[in-house]
Amino acid sequence: MFFKALVAASALLFSTATAQTACNNSPSLCSRAYNNITQLGAHDSPFLRNKNTSFSTSGNHYYDTTTQLDAGVRLLSAQIHKSGNGTGADAWHLCHSSCDLLDAGTLESWLSTIKTWMDKNVNDVVTVLLVNSDSATASQLGEQFNSSGISKYAYTPPSTGVPTTWPTLDNLIGNNTRLITFVASLSEASTQHPFLMDEFTYVFENDYENINPSNYSCTPSRPTGLTTSSTGGRLFLMNHFLYENQLFGIQSPNETYAPTTNGQSGYGSLGASVSNCSTVYGKAPWAVLVDFFNVGPAIASVDAANGVSGSITGRRSLSTDALTEQSNGVAKTQGSLLAVVVAVVVAVGFGM
């Protein structure tokens, strides 16, 4: 009798623990397909505006990639460029438009950082989106994934076409294929590295170059030829960030308007755009891409879209305030962007 009671109690405990296991910070997301969730994405994740970059106006976030993941970001985007290392050899770096403007280090190092986080967070699915600025081949990129060790988590799609169904988060976690990787763009699929998916085969985006909140739209912009009624089954990545014009026509992330841009309500807010686009497509976006992710906070609109606002666990809470030179105790340097721009212009002028 005692043994039966013990077995029953153990079964109850196991059942309760299983039911309470969180996937991407919520138990209710575990049974949902990868294409039926909304992810918070950090636009240009590794490019920071904090004391480590002297508050570069080219930076898109105050907190690094590890902190982004701790705080609920599950899609990380970055631009990759070929950059010389001073020895004549080229390496793949994370650079904002130009490596002379903002260089966040090597792709391999960044992927290693993400892997370290995934090693410790076994119930989370992470998406990486690489903007292939200098046309790296799948072989070149695959080497970076292998050398960082993160490829062991990579999900490989069953075919090179748009799938009719995607696995659930539970499936991805159970199979330990918790890393989904898109590249914009790849010239052809790779048999050696089939986990590298050409973004616009699987994903469509709205316009991303906005300097006014009135410019936000749900209409497909990339790839070309799509309409709101015909997206080919692709995942919808909703860009929602603002630029502001700087000297020499350079655009930088609009920090001033970020509380509204990332807010849940109001003109030009993330919440309003998610609602509008959900109406257009009959479902919430698969991912939203923002700058200054902690401001707003942007995660609130994502939780609302997922319907999980009351069931969050294991997420780090951050201040929703902007980081400033004063708040970090460093001297203010208004001329930082001008100095970099002048250096770039001079280098170009002398053919450097």
C-alpha positions as CSV (number, residue, x, y, z in Angstrom):
1,M,0.0,0.0,0.0
2,F,2.8,2.4,1.0
3,F,4.7,1.5,-2.2
4,K,1.6,2.2,-4.4
5,A,1.2,5.6,-2.7
6,L,4.8,6.4,-3.2
7,V,4.6,5.5,-6.9
8,A,1.5,7.6,-7.3
9,A,3.1,10.6,-5.6
10,S,6.2,10.2,-7.7
11,A,4.1,10.2,-10.9
12,L,2.2,13.3,-9.7
13,L,5.5,15.1,-9.0
14,F,6.8,14.1,-12.5
15,S,3.6,15.2,-14.2
16,T,3.7,18.5,-12.4
17,A,7.3,19.1,-13.2
18,T,6.8,18.3,-16.8
19,A,3.8,20.6,-17.0
20,Q,5.8,23.4,-15.5
21,T,8.8,23.0,-17.8
22,A,9.2,26.3,-19.7
23,C,10.3,26.6,-23.3
24,N,11.6,30.0,-24.2
25,N,10.5,31.2,-20.7
26,S,6.9,29.9,-20.8
27,P,5.3,26.4,-20.4
28,S,2.6,27.2,-22.8
29,L,5.0,27.7,-25.7
30,C,6.4,24.1,-25.5
31,S,3.6,22.5,-27.6
32,R,3.5,25.3,-30.2
33,A,5.1,25.0,-33.6
34,Y,8.1,27.2,-34.3
35,N,6.1,29.1,-36.9
36,N,3.3,29.7,-34.4
37,I,5.2,31.8,-31.8
38,T,6.4,35.4,-31.8
39,Q,10.0,35.9,-31.0
40,L,11.7,39.1,-29.8
41,G,14.6,39.9,-32.1
42,A,17.5,42.1,-31.4
43,H,18.3,44.0,-34.6
44,D,22.1,44.1,-35.0
45,S,22.5,42.3,-31.7
46,P,26.3,42.7,-31.2
47,F,26.5,46.4,-31.9
48,L,26.4,48.2,-28.6
49,R,25.9,51.7,-27.4
50,N,27.6,51.7,-23.9
51,K,30.8,52.5,-22.2
52,N,32.6,49.7,-24.0
53,T,32.0,51.5,-27.3
54,S,32.2,55.1,-25.9
55,F,28.5,55.2,-26.5
56,S,28.8,54.9,-30.2
57,T,25.8,56.3,-32.0
58,S,26.1,53.4,-34.4
59,G,25.2,51.0,-31.5
60,N,21.8,49.4,-31.5
61,H,21.6,48.1,-27.9
62,Y,22.9,48.9,-24.5
63,Y,23.3,45.3,-23.3
64,D,25.4,42.5,-24.9
65,T,24.1,39.4,-26.5
66,T,24.3,37.2,-23.4
67,T,22.2,39.8,-21.5
68,Q,19.8,40.0,-24.4
69,L,19.2,36.2,-24.2
70,D,18.9,36.3,-20.4
71,A,16.2,39.0,-20.8
72,G,14.0,37.1,-23.3
73,V,15.5,37.9,-26.8
74,R,15.4,34.7,-28.9
75,L,16.3,36.0,-32.3
76,L,19.8,37.6,-32.9
77,S,20.7,39.4,-36.1
78,A,24.1,40.6,-37.1
79,Q,26.0,41.9,-40.2
80,I,29.0,40.0,-41.3
81,H,31.9,41.5,-43.2
82,K,35.3,40.3,-44.4
83,S,38.0,42.2,-42.5
84,G,41.8,42.1,-42.5
85,N,43.4,41.4,-39.2
86,G,46.7,43.2,-39.9
87,T,48.6,40.1,-40.9
88,G,47.3,40.0,-44.5
89,A,44.7,37.3,-43.7
90,D,41.0,38.0,-43.8
91,A,38.5,37.0,-41.1
92,W,34.7,37.3,-40.8
93,H,33.8,40.1,-38.5
94,L,30.6,41.6,-37.1
95,C,30.6,45.2,-38.4
96,H,28.0,47.9,-38.5
97,S,27.9,48.9,-42.2
98,S,31.7,49.3,-42.2
99,C,34.4,47.8,-40.0
100,D,35.8,51.3,-39.7
101,L,32.6,52.5,-38.2
102,L,31.9,49.8,-35.5
103,D,33.7,46.4,-35.3
104,A,32.2,44.0,-32.7
105,G,34.8,41.2,-33.2
106,T,34.8,38.0,-35.1
107,L,31.8,35.9,-36.0
108,E,33.3,32.8,-34.5
109,S,33.7,34.6,-31.1
110,W,30.1,35.8,-31.2
111,L,28.8,32.3,-32.0
112,S,30.9,30.9,-29.2
113,T,29.2,33.3,-26.8
114,I,25.8,32.2,-28.0
115,K,26.8,28.5,-27.6
116,T,28.0,29.1,-24.0
117,W,24.5,30.5,-23.2
118,M,22.8,27.6,-24.9
119,D,24.9,25.1,-23.0
120,K,23.4,26.5,-19.8
121,N,19.9,27.0,-21.0
122,V,18.8,23.7,-22.4
123,N,15.1,24.5,-22.8
124,D,15.5,27.4,-25.1
125,V,15.4,27.7,-28.9
126,V,17.5,30.4,-30.4
127,T,17.4,31.9,-33.9
128,V,20.4,33.5,-35.6
129,L,20.0,35.8,-38.7
130,L,23.1,36.8,-40.5
131,V,23.2,39.6,-43.0
132,N,25.8,38.4,-45.5
133,S,27.2,41.8,-46.4
134,D,30.3,40.5,-48.2
135,S,28.9,37.3,-49.8
136,A,30.4,34.7,-47.7
137,T,29.9,31.2,-49.0
138,A,28.0,28.5,-47.1
139,S,31.3,26.7,-46.7
140,Q,33.0,29.8,-45.2
141,L,30.2,30.4,-42.8
142,G,29.8,26.7,-41.9
143,E,33.5,26.7,-40.8
144,Q,32.7,29.5,-38.3
145,F,29.8,27.5,-36.9
146,N,31.9,24.3,-36.6
147,S,34.9,26.0,-35.0
148,S,32.7,27.8,-32.4
149,G,31.1,24.4,-31.5
150,I,27.6,25.8,-31.9
151,S,26.8,23.7,-35.0
152,K,26.0,20.7,-32.7
153,Y,22.7,22.5,-31.8
154,A,21.8,23.3,-35.4
155,Y,18.5,22.4,-36.9
156,T,18.5,21.1,-40.5
157,P,15.2,21.5,-42.4
158,P,13.8,18.4,-44.1
159,S,14.1,20.0,-47.6
160,T,15.3,23.2,-49.2
161,G,11.8,24.5,-49.9
162,V,9.3,26.2,-47.5
163,P,8.0,23.5,-45.1
164,T,4.3,23.1,-44.7
165,T,4.9,22.4,-41.0
166,W,7.6,23.3,-38.5
167,P,8.5,21.3,-35.4
168,T,7.3,22.4,-32.0
169,L,9.6,23.9,-29.5
170,D,9.4,20.7,-27.5
171,N,10.5,18.7,-30.6
172,L,13.5,21.0,-31.2
173,I,14.5,20.9,-27.5
174,G,14.1,17.1,-27.3
175,N,16.2,16.6,-30.4
176,N,18.7,19.1,-29.2
177,T,18.4,21.0,-32.5
178,R,17.7,24.3,-30.8
179,L,19.6,26.6,-33.1
180,I,17.8,27.9,-36.2
181,T,20.0,29.8,-38.7
182,F,19.0,32.0,-41.6
183,V,21.4,33.9,-43.9
184,A,20.6,36.9,-46.0
185,S,21.5,35.7,-48.5
186,L,23.1,32.5,-49.7
187,S,23.7,31.9,-53.4
188,E,22.9,28.2,-53.1
189,A,22.0,25.6,-50.5
190,S,24.9,23.7,-49.0
191,T,25.0,19.9,-48.7
192,Q,27.9,20.2,-46.2
193,H,26.2,22.8,-44.0
194,P,22.4,22.2,-44.7
195,F,21.5,24.0,-41.4
196,L,22.4,27.3,-43.1
197,M,19.0,28.4,-44.6
198,D,18.7,31.2,-47.2
199,E,16.6,33.7,-45.4
200,F,14.3,34.8,-48.2
201,T,13.5,31.2,-49.1
202,Y,11.9,30.8,-45.7
203,V,11.2,34.4,-44.4
204,F,9.7,37.6,-45.7
205,E,10.1,41.1,-44.2
206,N,8.4,44.4,-44.3
207,D,10.4,47.6,-45.0
208,Y,13.2,48.3,-42.6
209,E,14.5,51.8,-43.6
210,N,12.1,54.0,-41.6
211,I,12.9,57.5,-40.3
212,N,9.2,58.3,-39.5
213,P,6.7,56.3,-37.5
214,S,4.2,56.9,-40.3
215,N,6.3,54.7,-42.5
216,Y,5.6,51.5,-40.7
217,S,3.9,48.9,-42.9
218,C,2.9,45.3,-42.9
219,T,3.4,45.0,-46.7
220,P,6.1,42.6,-47.8
221,S,9.3,44.3,-48.9
222,R,11.7,41.4,-49.2
223,P,11.9,39.2,-51.2
224,T,10.3,41.1,-54.0
225,G,7.1,39.9,-55.8
226,L,5.1,39.0,-52.7
227,T,1.8,40.5,-51.5
228,T,-0.1,40.4,-48.2
229,S,-2.3,37.7,-49.7
230,S,0.5,35.7,-51.2
231,T,3.6,35.2,-49.1
232,G,4.4,31.6,-50.1
233,G,4.0,30.2,-46.6
234,R,7.1,32.1,-45.4
235,L,7.6,33.3,-41.8
236,F,6.9,37.0,-41.2
237,L,9.8,38.9,-39.7
238,M,8.4,42.4,-38.7
239,N,11.0,45.1,-38.7
240,H,10.1,47.8,-36.2
241,F,12.9,50.3,-35.5
242,L,13.6,53.9,-36.5
243,Y,16.7,55.5,-38.0
244,E,17.7,59.2,-37.8
245,N,19.8,61.0,-40.4
246,Q,23.3,62.0,-39.4
247,L,26.2,63.7,-41.2
248,F,27.1,62.7,-44.7
249,G,23.8,60.9,-45.1
250,I,24.6,58.2,-42.6
251,Q,21.7,56.8,-40.7
252,S,21.9,55.7,-37.0
253,P,19.4,54.1,-34.6
254,N,16.9,56.6,-33.2
255,E,17.4,56.5,-29.5
256,T,15.2,59.4,-28.6
257,Y,12.0,57.9,-29.9
258,A,12.7,54.3,-28.6
259,P,10.3,54.4,-25.6
260,T,7.4,55.0,-28.0
261,T,8.8,52.8,-30.8
262,N,9.1,49.8,-28.4
263,G,5.9,50.6,-26.4
264,Q,2.7,48.6,-26.2
265,S,0.5,51.4,-27.3
266,G,0.5,54.8,-29.0
267,Y,1.3,56.1,-32.4
268,G,4.2,54.2,-34.0
269,S,4.4,51.7,-31.1
270,L,5.5,48.1,-31.4
271,G,2.2,46.9,-29.9
272,A,0.2,48.8,-32.4
273,S,2.2,47.4,-35.3
274,V,1.9,43.8,-34.1
275,S,-1.9,44.3,-33.8
276,N,-2.2,45.8,-37.2
277,C,-0.1,43.1,-38.9
278,S,-1.8,40.4,-37.0
279,T,-5.1,41.6,-38.5
280,V,-3.6,41.7,-42.0
281,Y,-2.2,38.2,-41.9
282,G,-4.6,36.5,-39.5
283,K,-1.8,35.7,-37.1
284,A,0.9,37.4,-35.1
285,P,4.3,37.9,-36.7
286,W,6.8,35.1,-36.3
287,A,9.4,37.6,-35.0
288,V,9.8,41.3,-34.4
289,L,13.1,43.0,-34.8
290,V,13.9,46.0,-32.6
291,D,16.6,48.3,-31.4
292,F,17.2,49.1,-27.7
293,F,15.2,46.0,-26.8
294,N,15.0,46.7,-23.1
295,V,13.3,50.1,-23.7
296,G,9.5,49.9,-23.8
297,P,9.9,47.2,-22.9
298,A,9.6,45.5,-26.3
299,I,9.2,42.1,-24.7
300,A,5.8,43.1,-23.3
301,S,4.3,43.3,-26.8
302,V,5.8,39.9,-27.6
303,D,4.4,38.3,-24.5
304,A,1.0,39.7,-25.4
305,A,1.2,38.4,-28.9
306,N,2.1,34.9,-27.5
307,G,-0.6,35.1,-24.8
308,V,1.9,34.3,-22.1
309,S,2.0,37.5,-20.0
310,G,1.1,35.6,-16.8
311,S,3.3,32.5,-17.3
312,I,6.8,33.8,-17.6
313,T,9.7,32.1,-15.8
314,G,13.5,32.2,-15.8
315,R,13.8,35.6,-17.5
316,R,16.1,38.4,-16.3
317,S,14.4,41.7,-15.6
318,L,16.2,44.8,-16.9
319,S,15.7,48.5,-16.5
320,T,13.7,50.0,-19.3
321,D,15.7,53.2,-19.2
322,A,18.3,54.2,-21.8
323,L,21.9,54.0,-20.7
324,T,23.8,57.3,-20.9
325,E,27.3,58.6,-20.5
326,Q,26.2,60.2,-17.2
327,S,24.5,57.1,-15.8
328,N,27.7,55.1,-16.5
329,G,30.1,57.7,-15.1
330,V,32.0,58.4,-18.3
331,A,32.7,61.6,-20.0
332,K,30.3,62.7,-22.8
333,T,31.8,62.6,-26.2
334,Q,29.5,64.4,-28.7
335,G,32.1,64.2,-31.5
336,S,32.5,60.4,-31.6
337,L,30.5,59.8,-34.8
338,L,31.9,62.8,-36.6
339,A,35.5,61.6,-35.8
340,V,34.8,58.2,-37.2
341,V,33.0,59.5,-40.3
342,V,35.9,61.9,-41.0
343,A,38.4,59.1,-40.7
344,V,36.4,56.9,-43.1
345,V,36.0,59.7,-45.6
346,V,39.7,60.5,-45.4
347,A,40.6,56.8,-45.8
348,V,38.4,56.5,-48.9
349,G,39.8,59.7,-50.3
350,F,43.3,58.5,-50.1
351,G,42.4,55.0,-51.4
352,M,43.2,53.3,-48.1
